[in-house]
Amino acid sequence: MFPLLETALAFALIMLTASLFVSAVVQVIINVGRYRSCVLTHMLRSLMHGFRTFHKDPEVVDPVTGHPAPDALSRSEACEMRFVHEVLADPVLHARSAKLAAGTDPEQLALLVEYIDADDLIAIAAGASVAVDADGRERLLPGRWVSGGQGGAVVTKRYATLEQFSAYVRRWFPTLEGTASQTFKQRARRLTLLVSMMVVILFNFDGFQVLARLHQNGASRAQAVAQADTVMASAARLGERTPAQSTQAAPGELPDVTLEDLGLEMQKTATVLDEAKLGIGWQESWIVARFCAYRGDSLAAPPTSLQLLRDTLFWLAGLAFSCGMLSLGAPFWVTTFSRLIQMRNEVQHRKRQESASVARAASGALPLPARERAVARPS
């Protein structure tokens, strides 16, 4: 049982290492492409458009039919994006260094914000609102936020009060935030699958071959498991958690890693995979050796065409298997590896107990319960 368990443990660690490499690449693409900022921008624009639609703004809702106008989105883009950029460019959402780096361009500043909560949004709107009565109790949102589409003039809207906007935000912000979070997760999953396919092909990551070598070579298993602490430390730095830990994390909590940190993690995980000597890569690829033998470029016996076809299909199946395993994500492999470690520790503990029992029996000593019964037996 131990060779099988050790093989599963080593394989889970190798898949975790490769998943961390994929995760680092995905995070680099997300950071460079500003995925979170784009999703947040779309969420805030949807919030303002929904607010205007809810109050039947004539610019977005046909006053005759009561249905949204066909070109409402295009006509409302200018003012709604102005609202988004002014909110996200508010100085309270930016560190001083970031603000200096981006200058005063609202569009550039908006790309620096990746999360905002309802209270912050209401506070920023309150700071930008304008009082319209003597005592300042009724405050209106800036007219440029709710009017002035393509070629339209900025008009003050009586429905767009701070009180109405605050009530709408508190009612619908959690729903929009959840939708935006789900959208981001779907994009990240698709990106993870794409990156996994690229990594599997570029590094010739044949999962079947990795499993076979781990099962046949105890030294390879031991060498892979010896990197467990390094790999788990990399997982912690990249913010990869088990599903239970991810549920407990605060909404908007993100791993604080820079592009340099991500590059370093990619280098570390690639080194671990290279040192494992499991046939990962094209130089030690068995399928390349088979093609070379088929062409007569090596001293090995050449395979027949049917054998080469069979080997090629098996190799492609191994690549597909690796891609499917990597697409499960690093959190899945963190959980799997942790459970396998616990299982191995339990098996070792029981084996030690059995060995101790056998040793006591061999020395002629009675088990403890038997000794107690012998003492308690009347003469």
N, C-alpha and C positions, 0 to 999 in steps of 0.2 A: 504493500500500500504506500510505503514511503516514497519510492521512485515516482509513482503517479502523482502524489500530493506535491512533491518537490517540483515536478515538471509543471503542474498547474500553477504553482506559486511563481516559478521563474517566468512562465509565459505571461501571467498577469502583470508582472513587473516590467517585462519588455513592452507589452502593449500600453502600460501606463506611461513608460518613457516616451514611446512614439506619440501617444496622445498629448503629452505635454509639449512635445515639439510642434505638433499640429496646432495646439491651443496658443502657443506663443506666436506662430505665424498668423493665426486668425486675429489675435489681439493687435498685432502690428497693422494689419489691413484695416481693422476697425478704427484704430487710432488715426491712421493716416487719412482714411476716407471719411472720418467724422460721422460714423454711422449713428452714434447716440445723439449727436447734435442735430442731425437731419431728422431723426424720429421725433425728437423734442420739438423741433420747429413745426413739423407737420401736426403734432398734437395741439400746440397752442393755436395754430391757425384754425384747426377744426373746432377748438373751443370757442373762438371768437365768431366763426361762421355759424356755429350752432346757437350762440347767444343771439345773433342778429335774426336768424331764422325763427327762433322761439318767440321773439317779439314782433315777427312779421314785418321786418324792415322792407319797405317798398323796393329797395335796391336788390334784394335777394329773393323776395316772395312776390308773386304776381298778385296784386290787390284784388283782381277780379275773381280768379279761380282759387286763390289761397294756396296754390302749389308753388314749389320753388321754380324760379325762372330758369329757362334752359341754359342761358349763358351767365347764371349768377356767379359761378366760381371764377370765371375769367374776369368778369367785371369787378368782382370784389377782391381780387388778388392784391391790388396795390395797397389798399388801406389795411387789409388784414395782415399782410406781410410787414407793413409799417408798424403795426401793433406788436408783432412778434419781435422784430428787431429792436424796437425801443425798450421792450420789457427785458429782453436778454442782454441788452447793452447797458442796463442799469449798473452803476458802479458798485452797488452792494453785492452783486453776484460775481465780482471779479477780484482776483488778487492784484496787487499793484503791479507786480512784474509782468503779469499777463496783459494788463491794460496798456502798459507802456509798449509792450511788444506789438500789440495790435493797433496802436494808435487810437484814433477816434472814429474809425469806420464802424458803424453799427452792424453791418453784415459780418465783418470779421470778428467783432466782439461776440456776436451771437453764436458763432461756431465754437467759442471757448466754453460755453455752458452746456453741461450734459444732463443736469437734473435741476428741477425746481419743484417746490411743493406749493400747495394751495395757499397757505398763509403768506409765503413770500410773494406770490403773484398778486394777492389782494393788497398787500402792503405797497407794492410798486404801483398798482393802479390807483391807490389812494393818494400817493405822492404826486401822480400826474393829473388827477382829477381837478376840476375847476368848480368853485362855488358859484351858484346862480341865484342865491337869495341873500338877504342882508345878514342873517345870522349864520350863514354857512352850513345849515343843516342839509340842504339838498345839493349834492355834488354830482356833476356830469363827467363822464369819460371824455377825453379829448375827441373833438369831432373828426380829426384825421384818422382815428382808429376805426370809426364806424361808417364813414362816408368818404366820397371822393374817389370813386373807382376810375376806370379809364376815361380820362377827359372830364370827369365829374368834379363839381365844386364841393369843397368841404362844408358840410351842413351840420349844425348841432341837432342831435337826436334826443328828444325828451325822454324816450324810454331808456336810454343808455345811462342810467344813474349808477353811482357807485354801489348803492344798496342792492339794486337789481342784479348788477354784475357779480357782487359778492355772493348773493344767494345762489345764483346760477353756478358759480365756480364750486361752492361747497357741495352742491347737489350732484354735479356731473363730473367734477375733476377726477374722483377715484375711478369712475368708469373709463374715462379717456386715458388715464394713466395706465390702467390695466390693459386696455387695448394696445396702447403704444408699447408696453412691455412685451406683450405677446408678439407684436409685429417685429420687435427687435430680436426676440428669441428665434423666431422663424427664419429671419435673415441670417442670424448667426449659425443656425443649424445647417442651412443650405450652404453657407460659406465653409463651414467645417467639413461637410461632405465633399465639396469641391477641392479643398486643400488636402483632405485625406487621399483623394484619388491622385492628386498631383504628387504627393509625397510617396505613395505606394509605387507609382510608376518610376519616378526619378531615382528612388533608392532601391528599386527592385525588392520590395518588402513582401516576400512570399511567406505567408503565415503557416502553411503546411510544412514548408522546409524548416522554419524556425521550431515548430513543435517537434518535428522528427529529430533534429539535432539536440534539442534539450532533453528528449527522452533517451537518446542513445549515449549522451556524454554527461556524466555526473559532474565533471570539472566545469563544463559550461554552465550547468545549473547553479553550482556553487558560486561561480564568478558573477553570474547575473544577480543572485540574491544578495551578494556582498555589497551591491550598489543600492540597497534598499533605502538606507538613511539619506543618501544623496538625492535620490529620486523623490522621496517624500518631502525633503526640504524644498526642492524645486516646485513641487505641487503647492506647498504652503505659500511660497513667494508669489506664484502666479494666481493665488486666490482660488484655486480649485478646491471645492468642498464636496462632501457627500451630500446627497439630496436632502437629508435632515438638516444639515448645517446651512444649506442654501435657503431652506424655508425659514430658518430662524434669523437670517441676516436681515439687516434693515433695508427698506426699499431704496435704492439709489446708492447703496454701499458698493464701491467698485475697488478692485485691486489697484493700489497706488504704485504703478510701475511705469517707468519711462521706456522709450524706444531702445535706449542703451541696455537697460535691464532685460528687456525681452530678447535682444540680440545675444546677450550673455547666456540666458537660459536656453536659447536655441543651440548655442555652441556646446553647452554642458550636456544636454540630452543627446545631441548628435554624437558626442564623444563616448557616452555610455553605450549607445547602440553599436558604435564602431568597435569598442573594446570587447563586446560580448562574443565576437567571432562566430556568428550564427548564420553566415551566408547572406547577410543583408548588404546590398550593393551589387554592382554589376561585375566587379573584378573577381569575386568569389562565387559568382552565380553558376549553379549547376546546369541551368538551361543553356547558358552560353557555352559551357563545356560540351554539352550534348550536340549543339549546332556545329562547334568546331570539329568534333569527332565525325559528324556526318559529312562535313566537307573535306575531311582528311587532313585537317590542320593540327591534329594531335595524335599521340601514340595510342590512345584508347581505341577500343574496338568500335567501329562505326555502327550506329543504330540503323535499322531499316526505316523506310519512310513511314510505315505504320507505327513503329515505336516512337519515332520523332513526333508524329502527330499526337499520339497518346500523351507523351511527356509535355508537349506544348499546351494541350488542353488542361492537364493537371496543374501546370504552372500558372495559367490564366485563372484557374479556379482558386489557387492559392492567393493570387493578387486580389481577386474579388472578396475572398474571405478576410484578408487583412483590411481592405477598405471598409467592409461591414463592421469589423471589430473596432476600428479607429473611429468610425462615425458614432459609436456609442458615447464617446466623450470621456474626458479625463475623470470627471466625478464618478462615473460608473466603475472605472478601473481602480480608483482610490478605494471605493467601497469593497470591490471584489478582492483586492489585495489584502485589505485589513481583515476581512472575514477568513481568508485562507491562512493568514498568519495566526489568527485565533484557533482555527481548526488544527493547524500543525502543533501549536503549543499544547493543545488539549491531548492530541494523540501522543506526543512525547511524554506528557505527564502520566498518562495511563500506562504507557510502556515502562516508565521508570517504576511505577507502583507494581506492575506485574513482575518485573525483574527482581524487585526487593522481596516479593512474596516467594518467588522461586528460590532465591538465595536463602531465605529463612527455612524453607522446607528442606533444602539440601543440607543445611547444618544440623538438622534434627530438632530444631526448636519448634514447639507447638505454636500455632497462631494464638494471638491474644485471647480471643473468645474461648478457645479450647482450654487454655491455662486457667481462665476464670472458672470454667465449669469443673475442672479437676479439683480446684481448691474448694469449691462450694459443695462437692459431692461428699456425703457423710461416709465415714469409715465403717 
